[in-house]
C-alpha cells in the first residue's frame, strides 16, 4: 500500500509560494509558504500536516489497543503539538506531544494507560518520526 502527495513550489524561500495536493483529493492545491510555516500566514505547513497525521494514526491505533484490552471508546480526542526549533544552522522537529482525552465507560485506569502507551509506540507515524514523543492521556468521566 502506498499513499502519495505532491508539493509544487515557485519562487524563493521567503517570497515563494507553494501548494500541496494529496492522492485522495482532501488537499487539493492547498497553499503553503514561509509565512504559514514560520509566522501566522494563511495556509498549511509540513509540521501541521505531521501533527494531523500523528494525531489520526495514534488515535486509530489506540482504538485497536483498547479493543484488545476489552474496551470500546465512546470518544477519543487527540491533539498533537509538533515543535520545530532552530538547531545549529537549520531547523529540526525536536518533539511531538500528544494530548489525549478519552471517554471510555467502565475503563480501568491502568489498562487504559497501558493501551495508550502501546498505541504511542506502535502507530506507524510514531515509528517513522525521530523526535521525542510524549503523551498525556486522561479518562473523561
OpenMM code with the backbone's topology and positions (N, CA, C; nanometers):
from openmm import Vec3, app, unit

residues = "UNK UNK UNK UNK UNK UNK UNK UNK UNK UNK UNK UNK UNK UNK UNK UNK UNK UNK UNK UNK UNK UNK UNK UNK UNK UNK UNK UNK UNK UNK UNK UNK UNK UNK UNK UNK UNK UNK UNK UNK UNK UNK UNK UNK UNK UNK UNK UNK UNK UNK UNK UNK UNK UNK UNK UNK UNK UNK UNK UNK UNK UNK UNK UNK UNK UNK UNK UNK UNK UNK UNK UNK UNK UNK UNK UNK UNK UNK UNK UNK UNK UNK UNK UNK UNK UNK UNK UNK UNK UNK UNK UNK UNK UNK UNK UNK UNK UNK UNK UNK UNK UNK UNK UNK UNK UNK UNK UNK UNK UNK UNK UNK UNK UNK UNK UNK UNK UNK UNK UNK UNK UNK UNK UNK UNK UNK UNK UNK UNK UNK UNK UNK UNK UNK UNK UNK UNK UNK UNK UNK UNK".split()
positions = [
    Vec3(0.0848, -0.1171, 0.0000),
    Vec3(0.0000, 0.0000, 0.0000),
    Vec3(0.0896, 0.1237, 0.0000),
    Vec3(0.0601, 0.2172, -0.0872),
    Vec3(0.1322, 0.3435, -0.0924),
    Vec3(0.0327, 0.4572, -0.0971),
    Vec3(0.0643, 0.5633, -0.0295),
    Vec3(-0.0143, 0.6863, -0.0333),
    Vec3(0.0769, 0.7959, -0.0846),
    Vec3(0.0234, 0.8865, -0.1640),
    Vec3(0.1079, 0.9887, -0.2233),
    Vec3(0.0543, 1.1295, -0.1986),
    Vec3(0.1450, 1.2233, -0.2061),
    Vec3(0.1131, 1.3656, -0.2008),
    Vec3(0.2132, 1.4364, -0.2900),
    Vec3(0.1760, 1.5544, -0.3359),
    Vec3(0.2598, 1.6327, -0.4256),
    Vec3(0.2702, 1.7754, -0.3742),
    Vec3(0.3902, 1.8293, -0.3772),
    Vec3(0.4122, 1.9704, -0.3446),
    Vec3(0.4685, 2.0401, -0.4671),
    Vec3(0.4181, 2.1594, -0.4925),
    Vec3(0.4655, 2.2428, -0.6027),
    Vec3(0.5072, 2.3765, -0.5416),
    Vec3(0.6261, 2.4247, -0.5772),
    Vec3(0.6799, 2.5494, -0.5214),
    Vec3(0.7291, 2.6383, -0.6332),
    Vec3(0.7044, 2.7682, -0.6204),
    Vec3(0.7549, 2.8672, -0.7158),
    Vec3(0.8152, 2.9830, -0.6380),
    Vec3(0.9376, 3.0232, -0.6771),
    Vec3(0.9999, 3.1393, -0.6154),
    Vec3(1.1017, 3.1031, -0.5098),
    Vec3(1.1477, 3.2059, -0.4398),
    Vec3(1.2473, 3.1896, -0.3350),
    Vec3(1.1852, 3.1399, -0.2052),
    Vec3(1.2709, 3.1203, -0.1063),
    Vec3(1.2245, 3.0662, 0.0217),
    Vec3(1.1227, 3.1577, 0.0881),
    Vec3(1.1554, 3.2833, 0.1069),
    Vec3(1.0674, 3.3735, 0.1821),
    Vec3(0.9574, 3.4365, 0.0977),
    Vec3(0.9821, 3.4576, -0.0307),
    Vec3(0.8788, 3.5217, -0.1127),
    Vec3(0.8063, 3.4233, -0.2038),
    Vec3(0.8452, 3.2984, -0.2005),
    Vec3(0.7832, 3.1987, -0.2865),
    Vec3(0.6491, 3.1513, -0.2328),
    Vec3(0.5845, 3.0727, -0.3152),
    Vec3(0.4540, 3.0178, -0.2780),
    Vec3(0.4485, 2.8732, -0.3231),
    Vec3(0.3757, 2.7957, -0.2463),
    Vec3(0.3618, 2.6565, -0.2817),
    Vec3(0.2206, 2.6070, -0.2581),
    Vec3(0.1952, 2.4853, -0.3079),
    Vec3(0.0696, 2.4194, -0.2788),
    Vec3(0.0944, 2.2701, -0.2652),
    Vec3(0.0083, 2.2086, -0.1886),
    Vec3(0.0184, 2.0658, -0.1591),
    Vec3(-0.1125, 1.9998, -0.1983),
    Vec3(-0.1016, 1.8845, -0.2641),
    Vec3(-0.2199, 1.8057, -0.3006),
    Vec3(-0.1974, 1.6616, -0.2564),
    Vec3(-0.3043, 1.5943, -0.2182),
    Vec3(-0.2949, 1.4540, -0.1785),
    Vec3(-0.3689, 1.3656, -0.2771),
    Vec3(-0.3276, 1.2417, -0.2797),
    Vec3(-0.3865, 1.1419, -0.3693),
    Vec3(-0.5384, 1.1340, -0.3520),
    Vec3(-0.5856, 1.1432, -0.2288),
    Vec3(-0.7288, 1.1320, -0.2020),
    Vec3(-0.8067, 1.2537, -0.2490),
    Vec3(-0.7368, 1.3660, -0.2679),
    Vec3(-0.8036, 1.4889, -0.3065),
    Vec3(-0.8498, 1.5722, -0.1886),
    Vec3(-0.8293, 1.5236, -0.0668),
    Vec3(-0.8683, 1.6001, 0.0515),
    Vec3(-0.7939, 1.7329, 0.0542),
    Vec3(-0.6660, 1.7277, 0.0217),
    Vec3(-0.5905, 1.8509, -0.0006),
    Vec3(-0.5746, 1.8641, -0.1507),
    Vec3(-0.6187, 1.9778, -0.2056),
    Vec3(-0.6122, 1.9991, -0.3492),
    Vec3(-0.5587, 2.1388, -0.3730),
    Vec3(-0.4311, 2.1457, -0.4075),
    Vec3(-0.3642, 2.2745, -0.4263),
    Vec3(-0.3794, 2.3633, -0.3029),
    Vec3(-0.3635, 2.3042, -0.1843),
    Vec3(-0.3715, 2.3778, -0.0587),
    Vec3(-0.2440, 2.4590, -0.0420),
    Vec3(-0.2597, 2.5884, -0.0210),
    Vec3(-0.1430, 2.6753, -0.0196),
    Vec3(-0.0603, 2.6593, 0.1070),
    Vec3(0.0707, 2.6783, 0.0874),
    Vec3(0.1635, 2.6883, 0.1993),
    Vec3(0.2786, 2.7764, 0.1576),
    Vec3(0.3485, 2.8285, 0.2551),
    Vec3(0.4616, 2.9148, 0.2258),
    Vec3(0.5377, 2.9471, 0.3529),
    Vec3(0.6343, 3.0343, 0.3406),
    Vec3(0.7188, 3.0713, 0.4533),
    Vec3(0.6353, 3.1273, 0.5676),
    Vec3(0.5405, 3.2168, 0.5347),
    Vec3(0.4630, 3.2803, 0.6419),
    Vec3(0.3690, 3.1817, 0.7116),
    Vec3(0.3164, 3.0826, 0.6393),
    Vec3(0.2292, 2.9848, 0.7056),
    Vec3(0.3105, 2.8841, 0.7861),
    Vec3(0.4390, 2.8777, 0.7582),
    Vec3(0.5240, 2.7831, 0.8299),
    Vec3(0.5932, 2.8461, 0.9497),
    Vec3(0.6457, 2.9667, 0.9326),
    Vec3(0.7264, 3.0272, 1.0378),
    Vec3(0.6635, 3.1505, 1.1006),
    Vec3(0.5498, 3.1927, 1.0482),
    Vec3(0.4797, 3.3082, 1.1041),
    Vec3(0.3335, 3.2670, 1.1198),
    Vec3(0.2416, 3.3586, 1.0997),
    Vec3(0.0995, 3.3259, 1.1129),
    Vec3(0.0242, 3.3486, 0.9827),
    Vec3(0.0872, 3.3175, 0.8718),
    Vec3(0.0255, 3.3379, 0.7420),
    Vec3(-0.0826, 3.2359, 0.7117),
    Vec3(-0.1585, 3.2638, 0.6074),
    Vec3(-0.2670, 3.1764, 0.5642),
    Vec3(-0.2093, 3.0548, 0.4928),
    Vec3(-0.2657, 2.9399, 0.5202),
    Vec3(-0.2233, 2.8170, 0.4549),
    Vec3(-0.1775, 2.7139, 0.5565),
    Vec3(-0.1362, 2.6015, 0.5063),
    Vec3(-0.0904, 2.4939, 0.5932),
    Vec3(0.0620, 2.4934, 0.5965),
    Vec3(0.1192, 2.3925, 0.6588),
    Vec3(0.2642, 2.3765, 0.6625),
    Vec3(0.2966, 2.2310, 0.6941),
    Vec3(0.4170, 2.1871, 0.6640),
    Vec3(0.4514, 2.0467, 0.6856),
    Vec3(0.4332, 2.0002, 0.8304),
    Vec3(0.4672, 2.0865, 0.9269),
    Vec3(0.4560, 2.0456, 1.0665),
    Vec3(0.3097, 2.0254, 1.1084),
    Vec3(0.2220, 2.1105, 1.0590),
    Vec3(0.0794, 2.0953, 1.0864),
    Vec3(0.0267, 1.9646, 1.0267),
    Vec3(0.0738, 1.9314, 0.9081),
    Vec3(0.0315, 1.8073, 0.8438),
    Vec3(0.0861, 1.6856, 0.9182),
    Vec3(0.2101, 1.6945, 0.9689),
    Vec3(0.2650, 1.5860, 1.0503),
    Vec3(0.1840, 1.5709, 1.1785),
    Vec3(0.1478, 1.6833, 1.2404),
    Vec3(0.0665, 1.6787, 1.3623),
    Vec3(-0.0677, 1.6102, 1.3348),
    Vec3(-0.1313, 1.6458, 1.2249),
    Vec3(-0.2595, 1.5838, 1.1901),
    Vec3(-0.2430, 1.4345, 1.1646),
    Vec3(-0.1383, 1.3984, 1.0912),
    Vec3(-0.1134, 1.2569, 1.0629),
    Vec3(-0.0861, 1.1800, 1.1908),
    Vec3(-0.0083, 1.2372, 1.2809),
    Vec3(0.0256, 1.1667, 1.4047),
    Vec3(-0.0963, 1.1531, 1.4950),
    Vec3(-0.1741, 1.2598, 1.5074),
    Vec3(-0.2958, 1.2527, 1.5899),
    Vec3(-0.3909, 1.1464, 1.5358),
    Vec3(-0.4099, 1.1438, 1.4046),
    Vec3(-0.5001, 1.0459, 1.3444),
    Vec3(-0.4492, 0.9037, 1.3580),
    Vec3(-0.3218, 0.8834, 1.3336),
    Vec3(-0.2622, 0.7497, 1.3425),
    Vec3(-0.2680, 0.6965, 1.4856),
    Vec3(-0.2250, 0.7786, 1.5809),
    Vec3(-0.2247, 0.7382, 1.7209),
    Vec3(-0.3656, 0.7034, 1.7689),
    Vec3(-0.4627, 0.7867, 1.7348),
    Vec3(-0.5992, 0.7662, 1.7825),
    Vec3(-0.6576, 0.6372, 1.7261),
    Vec3(-0.6303, 0.6102, 1.5994),
    Vec3(-0.6773, 0.4858, 1.5386),
    Vec3(-0.6073, 0.3646, 1.6018),
    Vec3(-0.4767, 0.3766, 1.6240),
    Vec3(-0.4022, 0.2679, 1.6884),
    Vec3(-0.4538, 0.2430, 1.8302),
    Vec3(-0.4863, 0.3496, 1.9004),
    Vec3(-0.5395, 0.3348, 2.0361),
    Vec3(-0.6724, 0.2616, 2.0350),
    Vec3(-0.7562, 0.2895, 1.9384),
    Vec3(-0.8837, 0.2187, 1.9274),
    Vec3(-0.8601, 0.0683, 1.9182),
    Vec3(-0.7604, 0.0297, 1.8395),
    Vec3(-0.7256, -0.1117, 1.8280),
    Vec3(-0.6729, -0.1693, 1.9578),
    Vec3(-0.5863, -0.0955, 2.0263),
    Vec3(-0.5313, -0.1414, 2.1538),
    Vec3(-0.6402, -0.1540, 2.2598),
    Vec3(-0.7317, -0.0599, 2.2613),
    Vec3(-0.8432, -0.0671, 2.3565),
    Vec3(-0.9277, -0.1906, 2.3301),
    Vec3(-0.9535, -0.2185, 2.2027),
    Vec3(-1.0308, -0.3371, 2.1667),
    Vec3(-0.9648, -0.4643, 2.2170),
    Vec3(-0.8324, -0.4723, 2.2029),
    Vec3(-0.7603, -0.5893, 2.2525),
    Vec3(-0.7699, -0.6016, 2.4040),
    Vec3(-0.7874, -0.4888, 2.4732),
    Vec3(-0.7998, -0.4885, 2.6194),
    Vec3(-0.9456, -0.4991, 2.6638),
    Vec3(-1.0369, -0.5193, 2.5694),
    Vec3(-1.1788, -0.5354, 2.6030),
    Vec3(-1.2511, -0.4048, 2.6311),
    Vec3(-1.1996, -0.2939, 2.5791),
    Vec3(-1.2631, -0.1634, 2.5998),
    Vec3(-1.3028, -0.1032, 2.4650),
    Vec3(-1.4125, -0.0278, 2.4679),
    Vec3(-1.4566, 0.0439, 2.3486),
    Vec3(-1.4786, 0.1892, 2.3887),
    Vec3(-1.4145, 0.2787, 2.3175),
    Vec3(-1.4249, 0.4210, 2.3494),
    Vec3(-1.5544, 0.4794, 2.2956),
    Vec3(-1.6156, 0.5620, 2.3773),
    Vec3(-1.7271, 0.6426, 2.3295),
    Vec3(-1.6719, 0.7583, 2.2457),
    Vec3(-1.5560, 0.8111, 2.2897),
    Vec3(-1.4917, 0.9197, 2.2154),
    Vec3(-1.3441, 0.9261, 2.2546),
    Vec3(-1.2591, 0.9447, 2.1547),
    Vec3(-1.1161, 0.9686, 2.1741),
    Vec3(-1.0833, 1.0994, 2.1030),
    Vec3(-1.0258, 1.1942, 2.1738),
    Vec3(-0.9875, 1.3215, 2.1139),
    Vec3(-0.8386, 1.3423, 2.1385),
    Vec3(-0.7617, 1.3463, 2.0315),
    Vec3(-0.6166, 1.3631, 2.0424),
    Vec3(-0.5738, 1.4876, 1.9674),
    Vec3(-0.4936, 1.5700, 2.0334),
    Vec3(-0.4269, 1.6793, 1.9632),
    Vec3(-0.2775, 1.6498, 1.9661),
    Vec3(-0.2100, 1.6876, 1.8604),
    Vec3(-0.0656, 1.6680, 1.8507),
    Vec3(-0.0003, 1.8039, 1.8312),
    Vec3(0.1018, 1.8314, 1.9118),
    Vec3(0.1765, 1.9559, 1.9004),
    Vec3(0.3182, 1.9233, 1.8544),
    Vec3(0.3528, 1.9703, 1.7363),
    Vec3(0.4853, 1.9477, 1.6789),
    Vec3(0.5715, 2.0701, 1.7089),
    Vec3(0.6873, 2.0464, 1.7681),
    Vec3(0.7818, 2.1543, 1.7987),
    Vec3(0.8909, 2.1564, 1.6932),
    Vec3(0.9086, 2.2731, 1.6308),
    Vec3(1.0169, 2.2925, 1.5351),
    Vec3(1.1076, 2.4019, 1.5920),
    Vec3(1.2373, 2.3724, 1.5966),
    Vec3(1.3335, 2.4650, 1.6553),
    Vec3(1.4563, 2.4758, 1.5659),
    Vec3(1.5237, 2.5884, 1.5768),
    Vec3(1.6500, 2.6038, 1.5066),
    Vec3(1.7561, 2.5297, 1.5872),
    Vec3(1.8209, 2.4348, 1.5224),
    Vec3(1.9275, 2.3564, 1.5837),
    Vec3(2.0501, 2.3753, 1.4951),
    Vec3(2.1477, 2.4471, 1.5468),
    Vec3(2.2630, 2.4797, 1.4645),
    Vec3(2.2231, 2.5751, 1.3541),
    Vec3(2.2520, 2.5376, 1.2322),
    Vec3(2.2222, 2.6235, 1.1170),
    Vec3(2.0906, 2.5909, 1.0477),
    Vec3(2.0181, 2.4919, 1.0985),
    Vec3(1.8938, 2.4537, 1.0304),
    Vec3(1.7841, 2.4258, 1.1323),
    Vec3(1.6651, 2.4047, 1.0811),
    Vec3(1.5506, 2.3757, 1.1667),
    Vec3(1.5292, 2.2250, 1.1755),
    Vec3(1.4820, 2.1813, 1.2915),
    Vec3(1.4517, 2.0395, 1.3147),
    Vec3(1.3236, 2.0264, 1.3945),
    Vec3(1.2512, 1.9206, 1.3674),
    Vec3(1.1390, 1.8837, 1.4544),
    Vec3(1.2027, 1.8129, 1.5724),
    Vec3(1.1886, 1.8722, 1.6896),
    Vec3(1.2570, 1.8201, 1.8078),
    Vec3(1.1657, 1.7439, 1.9025),
    Vec3(1.0359, 1.7633, 1.8913),
    Vec3(0.9446, 1.6942, 1.9833),
    Vec3(0.8036, 1.6958, 1.9274),
    Vec3(0.7271, 1.5992, 1.9734),
    Vec3(0.5833, 1.5943, 1.9457),
    Vec3(0.5150, 1.5551, 2.0754),
    Vec3(0.4147, 1.6310, 2.1119),
    Vec3(0.3379, 1.5975, 2.2320),
    Vec3(0.1958, 1.5621, 2.1902),
    Vec3(0.1532, 1.4447, 2.2301),
    Vec3(0.0155, 1.4006, 2.2065),
    Vec3(-0.0641, 1.4262, 2.3329),
    Vec3(-0.1798, 1.4870, 2.3179),
    Vec3(-0.2682, 1.5142, 2.4314),
    Vec3(-0.4001, 1.4442, 2.4026),
    Vec3(-0.4318, 1.3462, 2.4843),
    Vec3(-0.5481, 1.2601, 2.4619),
    Vec3(-0.6502, 1.2768, 2.5728),
    Vec3(-0.7746, 1.2923, 2.5348),
    Vec3(-0.8861, 1.2890, 2.6277),
    Vec3(-0.9784, 1.1780, 2.5792),
    Vec3(-1.0023, 1.0807, 2.6659),
    Vec3(-1.0797, 0.9625, 2.6266),
    Vec3(-1.2020, 0.9457, 2.7151),
    Vec3(-1.3128, 0.9143, 2.6528),
    Vec3(-1.4343, 0.8783, 2.7252),
    Vec3(-1.4599, 0.7314, 2.6969),
    Vec3(-1.4365, 0.6496, 2.7995),
    Vec3(-1.4485, 0.5044, 2.7855),
    Vec3(-1.5269, 0.4531, 2.9058),
    Vec3(-1.6537, 0.4272, 2.8890),
    Vec3(-1.7343, 0.3804, 3.0022),
    Vec3(-1.6744, 0.2538, 3.0658),
    Vec3(-1.6598, 0.2575, 3.1987),
    Vec3(-1.6106, 0.1422, 3.2736),
    Vec3(-1.4635, 0.1127, 3.2566),
    Vec3(-1.3861, 0.2077, 3.2055),
    Vec3(-1.2445, 0.1822, 3.1784),
    Vec3(-1.1642, 0.1686, 3.3065),
    Vec3(-1.0688, 0.0784, 3.3039),
    Vec3(-0.9712, 0.0626, 3.4099),
    Vec3(-0.8540, 0.1556, 3.3786),
    Vec3(-0.8132, 0.2381, 3.4756),
    Vec3(-0.7082, 0.3380, 3.4524),
    Vec3(-0.5779, 0.2746, 3.4033),
    Vec3(-0.5347, 0.1663, 3.4665),
    Vec3(-0.4075, 0.1054, 3.4280),
    Vec3(-0.4145, 0.0425, 3.2890),
    Vec3(-0.5247, -0.0258, 3.2605),
    Vec3(-0.5409, -0.0857, 3.1273),
    Vec3(-0.5464, 0.0227, 3.0202),
    Vec3(-0.6114, 0.1348, 3.0509),
    Vec3(-0.6178, 0.2491, 2.9596),
    Vec3(-0.4775, 0.3054, 2.9355),
    Vec3(-0.4030, 0.3284, 3.0427),
    Vec3(-0.2684, 0.3840, 3.0308),
    Vec3(-0.1782, 0.2902, 2.9503),
    Vec3(-0.1880, 0.1606, 2.9752),
    Vec3(-0.1077, 0.0632, 2.9000),
    Vec3(-0.1426, 0.0656, 2.7513),
    Vec3(-0.2718, 0.0716, 2.7197),
    Vec3(-0.3157, 0.0759, 2.5804),
    Vec3(-0.2657, 0.2027, 2.5122),
    Vec3(-0.2699, 0.3155, 2.5830),
    Vec3(-0.2246, 0.4418, 2.5259),
    Vec3(-0.0739, 0.4373, 2.4962),
    Vec3(0.0033, 0.3834, 2.5872),
    Vec3(0.1486, 0.3739, 2.5647),
    Vec3(0.1806, 0.2793, 2.4485),
    Vec3(0.1082, 0.1681, 2.4399),
    Vec3(0.1301, 0.0752, 2.3279),
    Vec3(0.0959, 0.1425, 2.1952),
    Vec3(-0.0125, 0.2194, 2.1934),
    Vec3(-0.0521, 0.2898, 2.0710),
    Vec3(0.0520, 0.3957, 2.0343),
    Vec3(0.1035, 0.4674, 2.1338),
    Vec3(0.2056, 0.5698, 2.1080),
    Vec3(0.3293, 0.5067, 2.0452),
    Vec3(0.3722, 0.3953, 2.0984),
    Vec3(0.4927, 0.3286, 2.0482),
    Vec3(0.4684, 0.2567, 1.9158),
    Vec3(0.3463, 0.2087, 1.8943),
    Vec3(0.3203, 0.1213, 1.7816),
    Vec3(0.2591, 0.1826, 1.6585),
    Vec3(0.2064, 0.3034, 1.6678),
    Vec3(0.1426, 0.3591, 1.5481),
    Vec3(0.2505, 0.3877, 1.4439),
    Vec3(0.2233, 0.3598, 1.3166),
    Vec3(0.3241, 0.3760, 1.2119),
    Vec3(0.3851, 0.5155, 1.2040),
    Vec3(0.3082, 0.6199, 1.2323),
    Vec3(0.3645, 0.7547, 1.2260),
    Vec3(0.4634, 0.7750, 1.3404),
    Vec3(0.4325, 0.7225, 1.4602),
    Vec3(0.5290, 0.7308, 1.5704),
    Vec3(0.6600, 0.6632, 1.5322),
    Vec3(0.6502, 0.5503, 1.4659),
    Vec3(0.7701, 0.4741, 1.4307),
    Vec3(0.8588, 0.5463, 1.3302),
    Vec3(0.7992, 0.6254, 1.2419),
    Vec3(0.8790, 0.6918, 1.1389),
    Vec3(0.9409, 0.8221, 1.1891),
    Vec3(0.8839, 0.8806, 1.2915),
    Vec3(0.9341, 1.0083, 1.3411),
    Vec3(1.0514, 0.9861, 1.4357),
    Vec3(1.1501, 1.0736, 1.4252),
    Vec3(1.2714, 1.0583, 1.5042),
    Vec3(1.2807, 1.1660, 1.6122),
    Vec3(1.1674, 1.2137, 1.6614),
    Vec3(1.1626, 1.3163, 1.7643),
    Vec3(1.1172, 1.2533, 1.8955),
    Vec3(1.1424, 1.3220, 2.0046),
    Vec3(1.0909, 1.2771, 2.1333),
    Vec3(0.9388, 1.2918, 2.1300),
    Vec3(0.8676, 1.1837, 2.1567),
    Vec3(0.7218, 1.1858, 2.1528),
    Vec3(0.6717, 1.1633, 2.2942),
    Vec3(0.5970, 1.2601, 2.3471),
    Vec3(0.5399, 1.2485, 2.4805),
    Vec3(0.3886, 1.2375, 2.4694),
    Vec3(0.3271, 1.1919, 2.5773),
    Vec3(0.1829, 1.1670, 2.5770),
    Vec3(0.1242, 1.2030, 2.7122),
    Vec3(0.0139, 1.2756, 2.7117),
    Vec3(-0.0678, 1.2982, 2.8311),
    Vec3(-0.2028, 1.2357, 2.8003),
    Vec3(-0.2400, 1.1303, 2.8739),
    Vec3(-0.3657, 1.0595, 2.8474),
    Vec3(-0.4547, 1.0676, 2.9706),
    Vec3(-0.5790, 1.1143, 2.9503),
    Vec3(-0.6735, 1.1313, 3.0605),
    Vec3(-0.8054, 1.0649, 3.0248),
    Vec3(-0.8654, 1.0020, 3.1250),
    Vec3(-1.0005, 0.9490, 3.1085),
    Vec3(-1.0996, 1.0567, 3.1472),
    Vec3(-1.2032, 1.0717, 3.0691),
    Vec3(-1.3094, 1.1667, 3.0955),
    Vec3(-1.4229, 1.0922, 3.1649),
    Vec3(-1.4814, 1.1534, 3.2641),
    Vec3(-1.5926, 1.0846, 3.3322),
    Vec3(-1.7262, 1.1218, 3.2730),
] * unit.nanometer
topology = app.Topology()
chain = topology.addChain("A")
for resn in residues:
    res = topology.addResidue(resn, chain)
    for name in ("N", "CA", "C"):
        topology.addAtom(name, app.Element.getBySymbol(name[0]), res)
